[in-house]
Amino acid sequence: MSDNHDEHGFAHVMSPQILLSVFGALIVLTILTVFLAGKDLVPRELDGHVSQKQVEIVVSLTIATIKGSLVVLFFMHMINEKPLNILLFVFSLFFVALFLGFALTDTGQYDSRIQSYELDIIEQSATP
Amino acid sequence: MASAVEPHEKQDCGHDDWHHEPFSAHHFDNAEQQFDAGKLGIWLFLITEVLFFSGLFCVYAVYRVSHPEVFEYASQYLNKYLGGLNTLVLIFSSLTMAWAVRCAQLGQRKGLITMLSITLFCAALFLGVKTFEYTEKAHKRLLWAGASVDAKDIGKAENSQVFRLGDPNDPKNFKDPNKFEERMMKSLVTIQNYGILSLLIPAVLIGIGYQRNSRPWRTTGYAGLISIFAILIGIFISIELHNMQHGGGGHGEQASAEHDGEHASGSHEGSDHDSHDEGKAHSEGEAHAASDTDSADHGHADENAAPRNANIFFSIYYFMTGLHGFHIIAGMVAITWLLVRAVESHFRPDYFGPVDYVGLYWHIVDLIWIFLFPLLYLIGS
């Protein structure tokens, strides 16, 4: 970022070093996430407490979040962004979290009804 | 307002004549204000994009929570190496786009044109790989829920709930099941052989440009040339990757000779049965071991083993990747527009807004793919 701010103060130029190192990090993380997919990631002491799938999704989404943050911070110049724009973006993430959170807490609510409905179906098909 | 503006304008001595610049909008005080207004606008748009996609991520999350088995089962039909390749391509295009913004900010016209061209190339390469993926899935009948239900069966729950995988070796689903894999390769090889004709469209555009001595037309043609060429290369690369994974070492070598036509389809004739039946044994190289087990599951996937409603995974897959692909196409149009303007030397250190805005859009598209990739491709492989 040092090689600018000459005449037009409003351009925040990213230096090639930053761009290339962010790119390198993204590539390494992508290879890592492909490599980790399908590996047994559950630590021995947690064996039986958490399932492979749970660990897998946490690990892959953590890597994706790190990659996403790198893209937003450096490629999208978020580190030099105006506070108003940062606030807007953070708000959008907040509302996404609310949306997903409420939807997910609600999904389990009807399980009992679904199960009783499915039991009915089975009973019906069992008695022709 | 006007009185408040005036002293400011006088202070800003470098931009006295700013209102006479070609791309200044007269209602802004100066270049920076115009830039910031545009930036706020593009951020608002990106926020709507994030919220828009979050609806689909919500569908994904709710369905995955309630039916995890569907995702574990169905995601084995996605090739994580092709998905990974696409991820790398998009990340690289993000780098070149960020670099294009840098070039525009520094007023480097040549660098800007080069970087935008590479970005466009990568975008089209991504679409080429996706073309292969969609074609392959369509031929395997891996479609959205209800896609292959007969009209007369619509409304009968038991039919729509069966996972209707058109297994390559299941004679019920194909008139000539032995030629299944070959047929799939054929349709792609047709693209490879005759796709070159699609270069005609950009050629015509370039021709018009020369005739009228119009640079924008020529640039548009050039952008089209890059895009179509890159799509063809993307299809070609994915076919090679597919051959390498499914046919073992020798097969890949055979087909890797640059052309394609008879090789790809011809060699498949012989070996696609191997690869789907007993040929697993001679898979060489540890690198391919994982994918070979994948395709072993493929070949022997039993319709009965599929969980109920497994097609809904593909509904989600097609909707999310399809919408993302649509955004890629929109991005390509926007990048072509930038290219035209860059060639016309519109951008300068105090007027680079459009490059920055399209860049932000492009990074959001990349960002969405960064999340789509592990969620769709990397489940229980």
HADDOCK unambig.tbl for C-alpha pairs under 7 A between the chains (distance, minus, plus):
assign (segid A and resid 8 and name CA) (segid B and resid 350 and name CA) 6.41 0.50 0.50
assign (segid A and resid 10 and name CA) (segid B and resid 32 and name CA) 6.19 0.50 0.50
assign (segid A and resid 11 and name CA) (segid B and resid 105 and name CA) 6.28 0.50 0.50
assign (segid A and resid 13 and name CA) (segid B and resid 102 and name CA) 5.62 0.50 0.50
assign (segid A and resid 13 and name CA) (segid B and resid 105 and name CA) 6.73 0.50 0.50
assign (segid A and resid 14 and name CA) (segid B and resid 102 and name CA) 6.43 0.50 0.50
assign (segid A and resid 19 and name CA) (segid B and resid 95 and name CA) 6.76 0.50 0.50
assign (segid A and resid 23 and name CA) (segid B and resid 95 and name CA) 6.33 0.50 0.50
assign (segid A and resid 27 and name CA) (segid B and resid 88 and name CA) 6.58 0.50 0.50
assign (segid A and resid 34 and name CA) (segid B and resid 84 and name CA) 6.97 0.50 0.50
assign (segid A and resid 37 and name CA) (segid B and resid 378 and name CA) 5.69 0.50 0.50
assign (segid A and resid 37 and name CA) (segid B and resid 381 and name CA) 6.38 0.50 0.50
assign (segid A and resid 38 and name CA) (segid B and resid 380 and name CA) 5.60 0.50 0.50
assign (segid A and resid 38 and name CA) (segid B and resid 381 and name CA) 4.78 0.50 0.50
assign (segid A and resid 53 and name CA) (segid B and resid 380 and name CA) 6.70 0.50 0.50
assign (segid A and resid 60 and name CA) (segid B and resid 374 and name CA) 6.09 0.50 0.50
assign (segid A and resid 64 and name CA) (segid B and resid 370 and name CA) 5.96 0.50 0.50
assign (segid A and resid 64 and name CA) (segid B and resid 371 and name CA) 5.77 0.50 0.50
assign (segid A and resid 68 and name CA) (segid B and resid 367 and name CA) 5.63 0.50 0.50
assign (segid A and resid 68 and name CA) (segid B and resid 370 and name CA) 6.79 0.50 0.50
assign (segid A and resid 71 and name CA) (segid B and resid 363 and name CA) 6.96 0.50 0.50
assign (segid A and resid 75 and name CA) (segid B and resid 98 and name CA) 5.55 0.50 0.50
assign (segid A and resid 76 and name CA) (segid B and resid 360 and name CA) 5.69 0.50 0.50
assign (segid A and resid 76 and name CA) (segid B and resid 363 and name CA) 6.71 0.50 0.50
assign (segid A and resid 85 and name CA) (segid B and resid 40 and name CA) 6.37 0.50 0.50
assign (segid A and resid 85 and name CA) (segid B and resid 43 and name CA) 6.60 0.50 0.50
assign (segid A and resid 89 and name CA) (segid B and resid 47 and name CA) 6.34 0.50 0.50
assign (segid A and resid 92 and name CA) (segid B and resid 47 and name CA) 5.80 0.50 0.50
assign (segid A and resid 92 and name CA) (segid B and resid 51 and name CA) 6.83 0.50 0.50
assign (segid A and resid 96 and name CA) (segid B and resid 51 and name CA) 6.33 0.50 0.50
assign (segid A and resid 96 and name CA) (segid B and resid 54 and name CA) 6.16 0.50 0.50
assign (segid A and resid 100 and name CA) (segid B and resid 58 and name CA) 5.56 0.50 0.50
assign (segid A and resid 104 and name CA) (segid B and resid 62 and name CA) 5.95 0.50 0.50
assign (segid A and resid 107 and name CA) (segid B and resid 62 and name CA) 6.58 0.50 0.50
